[in-house]
Amino acid sequence: MPGNNSGQGSGNGNVAVDRRSSASGRDSVANTILVAFIVSLVCSVMVSTSVVLLKPKQLENQLVHSGLRNVIELISSIEKSKSKQELAGEIDTRLVDLETGEYVTDMDAAQFNPRAAASDPDSSVAIPPDLDIANIERRAKFARVSLVKEDDHIKYIVLPVYGAGMWSTIYGYIALEADGNTIAGLNIYEQAETPGIGDKVEEPAWLGKWQEKCVYRQGGKPAIEIVKGKLVVKTRYQVDALTGATKTGEGVTNMLHYWFGSHGFKPYLEKIRKKVEKHDSKSQRCAYQTVDR
């Protein structure tokens, strides 16, 4: 009958609608989960990528803040096979009392500002005129040193140095081997010397000439120096001067003689040498010789 057929058709239509609604709901849930998964995956990749890309910059910021950037640059020029991240993990930064040569344990070395300390009368000392060959007038009471270690043994000792050149104050770091005498490398990172002449103190080719030179002669007197003119007979204490940069060279020599003298790092280096129980043959090249060569 027409009425019955109509009712049956209406019922079948409702069932079809319900089935479509149910399927649509399931699809909606599945789509939502899929979209959420994709978004989560994309975000995870983006975060991971950002971490990888920003890691060098974060390391750079940390190094700048702690004063280690130039130390890392120097050591990486010596240890060319290692990354900056690896080298950063091998460095032990300490504060040293320059008068006693002992470590300062109640201050954070990473927070120490050497330039601010040198200009503060409470945290610096006036340099006696007869000792002030670097022409810097005052120095901080403490200095930040960096010990590069390998298997818990000291491999390099990195010291900050600065002094007057011809036109500017020259700032650098010098790395010594464990004997506290053999130069492993020198880095000049700030100066305003004559362009094209004195500013060549930053050039890697010239800085490379310092490697394996010796700081002290027998008896502990600083002897390393820059010599004008090409060296005919090379000695372990002399480095070729830069052409036309006589005054800048004299400034670098005086800077090193001051900082390796009794008013600089000499008390510290004497103590640390006693703590280094043994050196390999390379580290003994400049250990105080009985005969100067």
NORUR-V15382 format. One record per residue. SS is DSSP state (H for helix, E for strand, L for the rest). OMEGA is omega in radians with two decimals (NA if undefined). BURIAL is + if it has 24 or more other ideal C-beta (glycine too) atoms within 12 Angstrom, else -. Layout:
ss=<SS | SS>
omega=<OMEGA | OMEGA>
burial=<BURIAL | BURIAL>
This chain:
ss=<L | H | H | H | H | H | H | H | H | H | H | H | H | H | H | H | H | H | H | H | H | H | H | H | H | H | H | H | H | H | H | H | H | H | H | H | H | H | H | H | H | H | H | H | H | H | H | H | H | H | H | H | H | H | H | H | H | H | H | H | H | H | H | H | H | H | L | L | H | H | H | H | H | H | H | H | H | H | L | L | L | L | L | H | H | H | H | H | L | L | E | E | E | E | E | E | E | L | L | L | L | L | E | E | L | L | L | L | H | H | H | L | L | H | H | H | H | H | H | L | L | L | L | E | E | E | L | L | L | L | L | L | L | L | L | L | L | E | E | E | L | E | E | E | E | E | E | E | E | E | L | L | E | E | E | E | E | E | E | E | E | E | E | E | L | L | L | L | E | E | E | E | E | E | E | E | E | L | L | L | L | E | E | E | E | E | E | E | E | E | L | L | L | L | L | L | L | H | H | H | H | H | L | H | H | H | H | H | H | H | L | L | L | E | L | E | L | L | L | L | L | E | L | L | E | E | E | L | L | L | L | L | L | L | L | L | L | E | E | E | L | L | L | L | L | H | H | H | H | H | H | H | H | H | H | H | H | H | H | L | L | L | L | L | L | H | H | H | H | H | H | H | H | H | H | L | L | L | L | L | L | L | L | L | L | L | L | L | L | L | L | L | L>
omega=<-3.07 | -3.09 | -3.11 | 3.13 | -3.14 | -3.12 | -3.14 | 3.11 | 3.13 | 3.14 | 3.11 | 3.12 | 3.13 | 3.13 | 3.13 | 3.12 | -3.13 | -3.13 | 3.13 | 3.12 | 3.14 | 3.12 | 3.13 | 3.12 | 3.12 | 3.11 | -3.12 | 3.11 | -3.14 | 3.12 | 3.13 | 3.13 | -3.13 | 3.13 | 3.13 | 3.13 | -3.13 | 3.13 | 3.13 | -3.14 | 3.13 | 3.14 | 3.13 | 3.11 | -3.13 | 3.14 | 3.13 | 3.12 | 3.14 | 3.13 | -3.14 | -3.10 | -3.08 | -3.09 | 3.09 | 3.14 | 3.11 | 3.10 | 3.13 | 3.13 | 3.11 | -3.12 | 3.11 | -3.10 | -3.08 | -3.14 | -3.04 | -3.05 | -3.10 | 3.05 | 3.12 | 3.12 | 3.14 | -3.09 | 3.14 | 3.06 | 3.11 | -3.14 | -3.01 | -3.08 | -3.08 | 3.10 | 3.12 | 3.10 | 3.12 | -3.11 | 3.13 | -3.14 | -3.12 | -3.04 | 3.07 | -3.08 | -3.11 | 2.96 | -3.12 | 2.99 | -3.03 | -3.14 | -3.06 | -3.05 | -3.13 | 3.08 | 3.06 | -3.00 | -3.08 | 3.08 | 3.12 | -3.10 | -3.10 | -3.12 | -3.08 | 3.12 | -3.02 | -3.12 | 3.10 | 3.14 | -3.12 | -3.12 | 3.14 | -3.12 | -3.11 | -3.08 | -3.13 | 3.09 | 3.04 | -3.14 | 3.10 | -3.08 | -3.11 | 3.11 | -3.02 | -3.13 | 3.09 | 3.08 | 3.12 | 3.01 | 3.13 | 2.99 | 3.08 | 3.10 | -3.11 | 3.07 | 3.12 | 3.12 | -3.13 | 3.12 | 3.09 | -3.02 | 3.06 | -3.08 | 3.10 | 3.08 | 3.12 | 3.09 | 3.11 | 3.04 | -3.08 | -3.05 | 3.05 | 3.11 | 3.04 | -3.13 | -3.08 | 2.99 | 3.09 | -3.07 | -2.98 | 2.96 | -3.12 | -3.13 | 3.12 | 3.01 | 3.07 | 3.13 | 3.08 | 3.01 | -3.00 | 3.12 | 3.13 | -3.07 | -3.12 | -3.14 | 3.09 | 3.14 | 3.11 | 3.11 | 3.01 | -3.02 | 3.13 | 3.10 | 3.09 | -3.14 | -3.07 | 3.14 | 3.10 | -3.14 | -3.12 | -3.11 | 3.09 | 3.05 | 3.11 | -3.04 | -3.12 | -3.11 | 3.13 | -3.13 | 3.12 | -3.13 | -3.11 | -3.09 | 3.11 | 3.00 | -3.10 | 3.14 | -2.99 | 2.92 | 3.06 | -3.12 | 3.03 | 3.11 | 3.10 | -3.07 | -3.12 | -3.09 | 3.03 | -3.06 | 3.14 | -3.13 | 3.13 | -3.13 | 3.09 | 3.08 | -3.10 | 3.06 | -3.10 | -3.10 | -3.00 | 3.11 | 3.11 | 3.08 | 3.01 | -3.11 | 3.09 | -3.08 | -3.08 | -3.09 | 3.09 | 3.11 | 3.09 | 3.12 | 3.13 | 3.11 | -3.14 | 3.11 | -3.11 | 3.12 | 3.11 | -3.02 | 3.07 | 3.11 | -3.05 | 3.12 | -3.14 | -3.02 | -3.07 | 3.11 | 3.12 | -3.11 | 3.10 | 3.12 | -3.07 | 3.10 | -3.14 | -3.11 | 3.11 | -2.97 | 3.12 | 3.13 | 3.01 | -3.06 | -3.13 | -3.09 | -3.09 | -3.10 | -3.06 | 3.08 | -2.97 | -3.10 | 3.07 | 3.10 | 3.11 | 3.09 | NA>
burial=<- | - | - | - | - | - | - | - | - | - | - | - | - | - | - | - | - | - | - | - | - | - | - | - | - | - | - | - | - | - | - | - | - | - | - | - | - | - | - | - | - | - | - | - | - | - | - | - | - | - | - | - | - | - | - | - | - | - | - | - | - | - | + | - | - | + | + | + | + | + | + | + | + | + | + | + | + | + | + | - | - | - | - | + | - | - | + | + | - | + | + | + | + | + | + | + | + | + | - | - | + | - | + | + | - | - | - | - | + | - | - | + | - | + | - | - | + | + | - | - | - | - | + | + | + | - | + | - | - | - | - | + | + | + | + | + | - | + | + | + | + | + | + | + | + | + | + | + | - | - | - | - | - | + | + | + | + | + | + | + | + | + | + | + | + | + | - | + | + | + | + | + | + | + | + | + | + | + | + | + | + | + | + | + | + | + | + | + | + | - | + | - | + | - | - | - | - | + | + | + | + | + | - | - | - | + | + | - | + | + | + | + | + | + | + | + | + | - | - | + | - | + | + | + | + | + | + | - | - | - | - | - | - | - | - | + | + | + | + | + | + | + | - | - | + | - | + | + | + | + | + | + | + | + | + | + | + | + | + | + | + | + | + | + | + | + | + | + | + | + | - | + | + | - | - | + | - | - | - | - | - | - | + | - | + | + | + | + | - | - | - | - | ->
